[in-house]
């Protein structure tokens, strides 16, 4: 069973969102990385169940503590209070950044 939208149903509409809509469920997705880049996306489901990606962060060679600071700053700037933080399960593993794991 394949999950997801059909190609014809996918569409990207550029938008400028200053703050999140009131009463929406906000998601923050994190793909950790140091050498190959860390990526973070912020999205919400609008009242019609359309997923709106409203911010992104992509940084390389940046330590976890700095990425966490930037996540917090962007949450404040966008008025985002994510209901969910979703991260690659590999983030539980210890890494070379002083043998720490992800905790913002």
Buried (B, 14 or more C-beta within 10 A) or exposed (E): EEEEEEEEEEEEEEEEBEEBBEEBEBBBBBBBBBEEEBBBBBBBBEEEEEEBBBBEBEBEEBBBEEBBEBBEEBBEEBEBEBEEBEBBEEBEEEBEBEEEEBEB
